[in-house]
């Protein structure tokens, strides 16, 4: 049994790395060129590979042996690409957002079937609707969340709730406290103003990783 779990972990990690170093990396380059972004250290294959491995290690360590291990797959495959593209050009690609959302729903359904907990789906729908609405309303406020964040929020917060309500609370704290502290630091360093648009993807993804690992 343990051998099968290790094999499954290796296969999942291999699939995630293949995506990160292939389509994920190409998406970074395409969006960087589209928005005239000067390449930095986080645009390279090394950065996306290290981030993928780090997310995999944290998530799998916290979920090993439970149905929540299935929830690691969407964030492990698509999370690094979403976070790094948003960090670079303040955009969350629609295609990757959609793929993440579809994978999230599939993962939650499988996890629910594995442990017979149908409330996972209810928690996912309720949290996804709540945070999707909050992010959408913020989009109409000056300095609010962008549409990419609005599209990512339902699937990300929905997955956190599907993992556990504790996980949802942890994700909320990590995401908003982390983003707030980063904004204050940038303002203090005069690299941003109080009205500057700051990317949320680099905080939503770590928040989701923390939620899954703690569930």
N, C-alpha and C positions, 0 to 999 in steps of 0.2 A: 504493500500500500504506500509506504513512504517513498519507495523507488518510483512509483507512478506519479506521486505528487511532485517529486524533484524533476522528473522528466517533463511534466506539464509546465512547471515553472520555467524550465530551460526553453521549451517551445514558445511559451508566451513572451519571454524576454527576447528571444530571437526574432519573433514577429515584430515586436515593438522596435527593436533596433533596426530591422530591415526597413520599416516605415520611416523611422526618424532619419536614417542616413540616405534614404532614397527620396520618396515623395515629400516628406517633411522638410528636408534640406532644400529641395528644389523650390518648394513653396516659399521658403524664407528668401531665397535669392530672387525669385520673381517679384515678390512684394517689395523687397528692398530696392530693386531697380525701378519698379513702377513709381515709387514715391521718393526717388532720388536719395535713398538712404546710403550714407557712407558705411561700408562694412566695418564691423567692430568684432571684438573677440567672441561675442555670443552668437555671431552669424555663422561660425564654422561648424564643420561636422563634429569636431571634438567636443564643443560645448553642448550640442544637442544629444550626443551619445552619453556624455557624463550625466546630463540632466535626466535622461531616460533611465539610466541605471540607478540613479539616486532615488527617483520616484518609485521604481520597481522594488528596490531594497526596502524602502520605508513602508510601502503599502503591503507587500507580501509578508514582511515581518509581523505586521499588526493583524493580518487577516488569515494567516496560515491555518488550515484546518477548519475554517468556517466558510459558510456560503458567501460571505462578503468578499472572499478572494476573487469571485467572478467580477465584482465591481471594479477591480483594479485595472481590468483590461482596457476599457475606453479611455480612462485618464492616462494610463501608461502609454498608449499608442498616440493619442491626439494631444494630450496635455502639453508636452514640451514644445511642439510646433506652435500651438496657440499662444502660449506664454511668450515665446521668443519673438514671434512675429509682432505681437502687440507691444512688446518692449521696444522693438526697433522702429516700427512705423505707426503705432497706435491704431492698428487695424486688426480685426478678427475675421478672417476670410469666411464668407458664407458657406462655401462648400465644406470646409473642415468643421465649421460649427454644426452644419446639418449632419455630417457623418458622425460627429460626437454625440449628437442628440439621438440619432437612430441606434447607435451602439449602446448608449445609456439605457434606453428603453428595453432593448434586448437583454442586456446584462441584468437588469432588475427583474425581468420576467424569469430568467433562468435561476437567479438567486432565490426568488420566491418559490419556485418549483422545488428547488433542492432542499430547502428547510421548511416548506409548507407554511410560510408566513405571507399570507396574502395582504397583510396590512402594509407591506413594503410598497406595493403599488399605490395604495391610498395615500401614504405619506409622501411618495414621490409626486403625485398629482397635486396634492394640496400645497406642498412647499414650492413646487415649480410654478404654480399659478400665483402664489403670494409674492414670491420674489420677482417673478416675471413682471407682475403688475407694478411693484415698487420701482423696479429699474425702468420700466416704460414711462411711468409718471415723472421720474427724475429726468428723462430725456427731454422733457418740455421745459425744464428749468435751466437757466444759464449756468454753465459749468457742470451740468449733470452728466449722467452716464451716456456713452455713445450707443448707437444702435447695435454694434457688435456685442457690447456688454449685455444689452437687452436680450439679444438672441442666445447668448451663452448662459445667462443666469438661470432660466427655468431648468435646463438639463443638469447643470452643475449643482445647484442647491437641491434639486429634486433627487439627485443621486445621493447627496449627503444625508438627506432625510430618510431615504430608503435604507441606507446603512444603519442609521439609528438617529433618534432625536438628539442624543448627546452629540453625535457627530455633526448634526446640523448646527447646534449651538457653537461647537468648536470652530466650524467653518466660518460662521458669521463673525466670530470674534477675530480669528486670524485674518480674514479678508479685509474687514473694515478697519480694524486697529492697525494692521500692517500698512494698508493704503494711506491711512491718516497720518501715521508717523512718517512715512516716506514723503508725503506731501509737505509736512512741516519742515523736514530736513532740507528738501529742495528749495523751499521758500527761504529758509534760513541761509542757505548757500547762495541765494539770489539766482538760482537756476530755473526758477519758476515763480509765478505770482499766484495769488489766491484765486484768480479766475482761469488759470492755465488748465488745459485738459490733460489729465494724467491717465495712463493705461491701467485698467483694472484686471486684465487677464493675468498679469504676473502675480496678482494677489488672489484671484479666484482659484487658480490651479493649486497653489500651495495650500490654500484653505481646504480644498476638496481632498487633497492628499492627507492632510492632518485629520480630516473627518473620517476618512476610510480607515486609516491606521489606528485611530482611537476607538473604532467601533468593533 
